Structure formats: structure tokens, C-alpha cells
Amino acid sequence: MKSVVTKVLIKRITMSLVLLFLLITLIFFLLRISPGNPVQKFVSPLLSPNLVEKVKNSFSLDKSVWLQYTDFVKNLATGNFGISYQYHLPVISVIFTYLPFTIIFSLISFLFQISFGLYSAIKSFNNKGKLIDKILSKSSLVIYSIPSFVIGIFLIYIFSVKLNLFPSADLRSIDFSEFTLPEQLLDYIQHLILPVLTLSLPGIVIYYKYLRENLESINNEGFIRYLRANGISEKIILKKHLLPNAIRPMIAVAGIELGLLLSGALITEVIFSLPGMGRLTVNAILNRDYPLVIGCTFISGILIILTNFIADIVSYKIDKRMIKGL
């Protein structure tokens, strides 16, 4: 059994590394062959041609694309992503400045998605055919079909513009430094309510739909009917049999969702002007900051691969049948 597990893990790690390598290679070459030049931000018509060439040389853009890629692979092997054109700092330092917020923001949203998705699915299942079940089913389809940026703009319009209940942007108020500690904490919460809601709603719907369908499918299994025939209460059947079997297939989905959240809640962070990886990546692309774009892509890929790997481990640990079938 251990040899089978080891074989599976090695296969997963190898495939993940290959996918990451292909992703970074694709991003690198697409950026290099796209129109424009980042040096244009730093040169002026008043500069001499020699000085322009020195600027290009400082960014290693005087080399061929292939040589730039070769240097990139060598630097990547040593953990060196280069210097950001925009921030004039090591890329890894810039990323680690923005990454902590995205991690905290994503974990909060992930907990909301899991909690409310599970609660909604159980509530709907326990009230099959009733009004609450119909409302949850219909509203989930509507929310799932709406893009995230539309949800964010709608929430800003309702709760910020019309009702003036929550801030529409940034992580804290302008006079934040004048607040007491409890007031600062409350200010953070007020600024994060709309972003967390915007980021969480689509995920809540995903978990709700998967869990609701899983519960319905397992509820029709023979062993559930057998338990009911033997007088086992519905509460025990739900808690000890339906839920554990319905949640297991969701582990892989949770791994993917958490990886996507950690890699940068791009649209939400841009809409609400939040200092996270998503906004950093967008700014890097718009400013043609090649090293920073590649660094953000690499870190995002690592996070997605890591969370999926952990999800696989948890799945194998919970359900040994997955390994026996491999």
C-alpha cells in the first residue's frame, strides 16, 4: 500500500512541475512577443541613443528572446526573479509585501464559502420542495450566472452609494491612524465586508450546488433506505452517513477553489483597490513589468499546485478506496 501511495504522490508532483513549467514558459514568451516595450516608460526623446541603449541593457532587453528565457530559467532555479521595472526592488520582495493580505483575505472568504455553502445545502435538503428550497435553488442559479465584477459593482452601488453603509474602496480610512485599537479593527471589518461578500458569493453557490446534488444522490442509495427501514432517525442519518459521503467529493473542489483564491482574487482586489496579489498582477501586466508578471504567475501556480496536492492527500487519507483503485 505504501509503495502505491508513494508512486501516486511522485506522479502528482511530476505532473504539477511539468504544468508549472509549461505555464511559466507560455507567459514568458507571450509577454516578450507582445507589442510594446517597458523601456518606453523610462526613456525620453531628449535622451541620447547611447543612453537609451544603456537603459535597455540594464533590463537585459538588448538580448534575444531565447537568451532572456535561458537567463530566466537559470535565475528561477536559484529563486531569483530579477528586479521589478516598476518598483526597482527584487520581485520576491514586492510579492511578499502583497501576498500576506491575499492569504488572509482568501482564507476569510474560503471559510465563508464553506460555512454558508454547507449551511445552505443542508437547509435546502431538509426543506425539499418547500419555499426555502425553491428560493435557494433559483437564487443560486442567478448568482452563479453573474460575473464577479458585476456583483462587486452592484454591492458598491447599493451599500456604498445608495445606503452609505460600507466603504467602497481601500483597506482602511484616511484618518485610520487617529482611531483607537477597537475602532481600527472595526474600520478594517467595514472595509472588508463588501470585498469578502463579492469574493464569497460565487464560491458559496458552487459548494451549495455540489453538496445539494450530492446529498440528493446519496439519499437515494440503498444503504440509506436500509437505515431508514431499521428505524434510524433522520438526524443521525444526515449527520453520520449523508454528510460525510457528500462532503468527500468536495475536497478536490475545495482545493481548487482555495488555490484560486490564494493565487490572487484579481477582479475583487482591483474593484475595491485592495493591496493584494490580484491587483499587483494587473498593475504588473499594464506596466509591462516582465519580471514581476512572471514572479506573480510562478507564485500563483505554486499556490494552486500546493492546495490541490494537499487536497489529494486529504482525500487519500479519508477514503482509502481512492488508492486501491489506482
C-alpha positions in Angstrom: 0.0 0.0 0.0 2.8 2.4 0.9 4.5 1.9 -2.4 1.3 2.6 -4.2 0.9 5.9 -2.3 4.5 6.9 -3.0 4.0 6.2 -6.7 0.9 8.3 -6.8 2.5 11.2 -5.0 5.6 11.1 -7.2 3.3 11.1 -10.3 1.3 14.0 -9.0 4.4 16.1 -8.1 6.0 15.4 -11.5 2.8 16.4 -13.4 2.4 19.5 -11.3 6.0 20.6 -12.0 5.6 20.0 -15.7 2.3 22.0 -15.8 4.0 24.9 -13.9 7.0 24.9 -16.3 4.7 25.0 -19.3 2.6 27.8 -17.8 5.6 30.0 -17.0 7.1 29.3 -20.4 3.9 30.3 -22.1 3.6 33.5 -20.1 7.2 34.4 -20.7 7.1 34.1 -24.5 3.6 35.8 -24.8 4.9 38.8 -22.9 8.1 39.0 -24.9 6.5 38.8 -28.3 3.6 41.1 -27.5 3.8 44.7 -28.8 5.4 47.5 -26.8 8.5 47.8 -24.7 8.8 48.5 -21.0 11.8 50.7 -21.7 9.4 53.3 -23.2 8.4 54.2 -19.6 12.0 55.3 -18.8 13.2 56.9 -22.0 12.6 60.3 -23.3 13.0 61.9 -26.8 15.6 64.1 -25.1 17.8 61.2 -24.2 20.7 60.3 -26.5 20.7 57.0 -28.3 23.6 55.7 -26.2 21.8 56.4 -23.0 18.7 54.6 -24.4 20.8 51.6 -25.1 22.2 51.6 -21.6 18.7 51.6 -20.2 17.8 48.6 -22.4 21.0 46.9 -21.3 20.2 47.4 -17.7 16.9 45.5 -18.2 18.7 42.8 -20.4 16.3 43.7 -23.2 19.2 44.0 -25.7 19.5 40.2 -25.7 17.4 37.9 -27.9 14.2 36.4 -26.5 15.8 33.0 -26.3 18.8 34.3 -24.3 16.4 36.2 -22.0 14.5 32.9 -21.5 17.7 31.0 -20.7 18.7 33.6 -18.2 15.3 33.4 -16.7 15.4 29.7 -16.2 18.8 29.9 -14.6 17.6 32.6 -12.2 14.4 30.7 -11.5 16.4 27.7 -10.4 18.1 29.9 -7.8 15.0 31.6 -6.7 15.9 34.9 -8.4 13.1 36.5 -10.3 15.0 39.7 -11.1 14.3 43.3 -10.3 10.9 44.8 -10.8 10.9 47.5 -13.5 8.2 49.5 -11.7 9.3 49.2 -8.1 13.1 49.0 -8.6 13.1 46.2 -5.9 13.6 42.4 -6.1 10.5 40.8 -7.4 10.3 38.4 -4.5 10.3 41.3 -2.0 7.5 43.0 -3.8 5.4 39.9 -3.9 5.9 39.1 -0.2 4.7 42.7 0.5 1.4 42.0 -1.1 1.0 38.3 -0.5 0.1 38.3 3.2 -3.1 40.4 2.6 -4.2 38.0 -0.2 -3.7 35.0 2.1 -5.7 36.4 5.0 -8.4 37.8 2.6 -8.7 34.5 0.8 -8.8 32.3 3.9 -11.6 34.5 5.3 -13.5 34.2 2.1 -12.8 30.4 1.9 -14.3 29.9 5.4 -17.4 31.9 4.4 -17.8 29.8 1.3 -17.5 26.5 3.1 -19.7 27.6 6.1 -22.6 29.2 4.1 -22.4 26.7 1.3 -22.8 23.8 3.7 -25.5 25.5 5.7 -27.5 26.4 2.6 -27.2 22.9 1.2 -28.4 21.3 4.5 -31.2 23.8 4.9 -32.4 23.2 1.3 -32.2 19.4 1.7 -34.2 19.4 4.9 -36.9 21.5 3.3 -37.2 19.7 -0.1 -40.0 21.1 -2.2 -40.7 24.0 0.2 -40.4 27.7 -0.4 -36.9 28.0 1.1 -35.6 25.2 -1.1 -37.0 26.9 -4.2 -35.6 30.3 -3.2 -32.1 28.9 -2.7 -32.2 26.9 -5.9 -33.4 29.8 -8.1 -31.2 32.4 -6.4 -28.1 30.2 -6.7 -28.6 30.0 -10.4 -28.9 33.7 -10.7 -25.8 34.4 -8.6 -23.7 31.8 -10.5 -24.6 33.4 -13.8 -23.5 36.9 -12.8 -19.8 37.8 -13.2 -17.9 38.7 -10.1 -17.2 42.3 -11.2 -20.9 42.8 -11.7 -21.6 41.5 -8.2 -19.0 43.9 -6.8 -20.3 46.9 -8.7 -23.8 46.1 -7.7 -22.9 45.8 -4.0 -21.0 49.1 -4.1 -23.9 50.9 -5.7 -26.4 49.6 -3.2 -24.5 49.6 0.1 -22.0 52.4 -0.5 -23.6 54.8 -2.9 -27.3 54.5 -2.0 -27.3 53.3 1.6 -23.8 54.6 2.6 -23.3 51.7 5.0 -19.9 50.5 3.9 -16.8 52.0 2.2 -16.4 51.3 -1.5 -12.6 51.0 -1.7 -9.3 50.7 0.1 -8.4 48.7 3.2 -8.8 51.5 5.7 -10.0 55.0 6.2 -7.8 58.1 5.6 -7.9 59.0 9.3 -7.1 55.5 10.4 -4.1 56.5 12.5 -6.3 58.6 14.7 -8.6 55.7 15.7 -8.3 53.6 18.9 -7.4 49.9 18.5 -11.1 48.8 18.6 -12.0 51.5 16.1 -9.2 50.4 13.8 -10.4 46.8 14.0 -14.0 47.9 13.2 -12.7 50.0 10.3 -10.9 47.0 8.8 -14.1 44.9 9.1 -16.2 47.6 7.5 -13.8 47.9 4.6 -13.7 44.1 4.1 -17.4 43.3 4.2 -18.2 44.1 0.6 -15.0 42.6 -0.8 -15.4 39.4 1.2 -19.1 39.2 0.1 -18.2 39.8 -3.5 -15.5 37.1 -3.5 -17.5 34.6 -1.4 -20.9 34.6 -3.2 -19.8 32.6 -6.3 -18.0 30.1 -4.1 -20.9 29.7 -1.8 -23.1 28.9 -4.8 -20.6 26.3 -6.1 -20.4 24.5 -2.7 -24.2 24.7 -2.3 -24.9 23.2 -5.7 -22.3 20.4 -5.3 -23.4 19.5 -1.8 -27.1 19.7 -2.5 -26.8 17.4 -5.5 -24.5 15.0 -3.6 -27.0 14.8 -0.7 -29.8 14.1 -3.0 -27.9 11.4 -4.9 -26.7 9.7 -1.7 -30.1 9.9 -0.2 -31.4 7.6 -3.0 -28.7 4.9 -2.2 -29.8 1.5 -1.0 -27.9 1.7 2.3 -29.8 4.9 3.3 -33.1 3.2 2.6 -31.9 0.3 4.7 -31.1 2.6 7.6 -34.5 4.2 7.5 -36.2 0.8 7.3 -34.4 -0.1 10.6 -35.7 3.0 12.3 -32.6 5.1 12.4 -33.6 8.8 12.9 -33.2 11.3 10.0 -30.9 13.4 12.2 -28.4 10.6 12.7 -28.6 9.5 9.0 -27.8 13.1 7.9 -25.0 13.6 10.4 -23.3 10.2 10.2 -24.0 9.0 6.7 -25.3 11.6 4.3 -23.0 14.5 5.1 -19.7 12.5 5.3 -20.3 10.9 2.0 -21.5 14.1 0.4 -18.5 16.2 1.6 -15.8 13.8 0.4 -16.1 14.6 -3.3 -16.0 18.3 -2.3 -12.4 18.1 -1.0 -10.9 18.3 -4.6 -13.2 21.2 -5.4 -12.2 23.0 -2.2 -8.5 22.5 -3.1 -9.0 24.1 -6.5 -11.1 27.0 -5.0 -8.6 27.7 -2.2 -5.7 27.7 -4.7 -7.5 30.2 -7.0 -8.3 32.4 -4.0 -4.7 32.3 -2.7 -3.3 33.0 -6.2 -4.9 36.4 -6.2 -8.6 37.4 -6.0 -7.8 39.5 -9.1 -11.1 41.1 -10.0 -12.2 41.8 -6.4 -8.9 43.3 -5.4 -9.0 45.6 -8.4 -12.6 46.7 -8.0 -12.1 47.5 -4.3 -8.5 48.8 -4.6 -7.1 46.3 -2.2 -3.3 45.7 -1.7 -3.2 42.0 -2.8 -1.6 39.7 -5.4 -4.5 40.2 -7.8 -4.1 43.9 -8.0 -0.3 43.6 -8.1 -0.6 41.2 -11.1 -2.9 43.5 -13.0 -0.6 46.5 -12.4 2.4 44.5 -13.5 0.7 43.5 -16.7 -0.4 47.0 -17.5 3.1 48.4 -16.8 4.7 45.6 -18.8 6.8 44.7 -15.7 8.0 41.4 -17.1 9.9 40.0 -14.1 7.0 40.9 -11.7 4.4 39.3 -14.1 6.5 36.1 -14.2 7.1 36.2 -10.5 3.3 36.6 -9.7 2.5 33.8 -12.2 5.0 31.5 -10.7 3.8 32.1 -7.1 0.2 31.7 -8.1 1.0 28.5 -9.9 2.8 27.2 -6.8 -0.1 28.0 -4.6 -2.7 26.3 -6.8 -0.5 23.2 -7.1 0.2 23.1 -3.4 -3.5 23.4 -2.4 -4.5 20.7 -4.9 -1.7 18.5 -3.6 -2.9 18.9 -0.1 -6.5 18.2 -1.2 -5.3 15.0 -2.8 -3.5 13.9 0.4 -6.6 14.6 2.5 -8.8 12.7 0.0 -6.5 9.7 0.1 -6.4 9.8 3.9 -10.2 9.9 4.2 -11.1 7.4 1.5 -8.6 4.5 1.2 -10.7 3.2 -1.8 -9.2 6.0 -4.0 -5.7 4.5 -3.6 -6.9 0.9 -4.1 -8.5 2.0 -7.4 -5.2 3.5 -8.7 
